[in-house]
């Protein structure tokens, strides 16, 4: 699966929130490790994929 690198790192990505942030959350602790503002608000879960050795997200 394309999201195996997220699971292996113990992360979940959240963008479907009332604010305009995307967050990387550590599954074990629930701590937000990274966040950034999305130009338009995200109203769907991020979907990771890999192509040509690159790792990408689409919302």
C-alpha positions in Angstrom: 0.0 0.0 0.0 1.1 3.5 -0.7 0.7 4.6 2.9 3.0 2.0 4.3 5.8 4.5 4.9 3.4 6.5 7.1 2.4 3.5 9.1 6.0 2.4 9.5 6.8 5.8 10.8 3.9 5.6 13.2 2.1 8.6 11.7 -1.3 9.6 10.6 -2.2 12.7 8.5 -5.3 14.8 9.2 -6.6 17.5 7.0 -10.4 17.1 7.2 -10.9 19.6 10.1 -12.7 22.8 10.5 -9.5 24.8 10.2 -7.2 25.0 7.2 -4.4 22.9 8.6 -2.9 19.6 7.6 -1.2 17.7 10.5 1.1 14.8 11.0 0.2 13.1 14.3 2.2 10.4 16.0 0.0 7.4 16.6 1.6 6.3 19.8 1.4 9.6 21.7 -1.2 11.6 19.8 1.3 14.5 19.6 1.2 16.8 16.5 4.7 16.5 15.0 4.1 18.9 12.1 1.4 21.1 10.8 1.0 23.5 7.9 -1.7 25.7 6.3 -3.5 24.5 3.2 -4.4 27.2 0.7 -8.1 26.0 0.7 -9.3 24.1 3.7 -9.0 20.3 3.5 -12.4 18.5 3.7 -11.2 15.0 2.9 -8.5 12.7 4.2 -5.1 13.0 2.6 -4.2 10.1 0.3 -0.5 9.3 0.1 1.1 7.8 -3.0 4.5 6.9 -4.4 5.6 7.4 -8.0 9.1 7.4 -9.5 10.6 7.2 -6.0 8.8 10.3 -4.8 6.3 10.4 -2.0 3.2 12.7 -2.4 -0.1 13.5 -0.9 -3.4 14.4 -2.6 -6.4 15.9 -0.8 
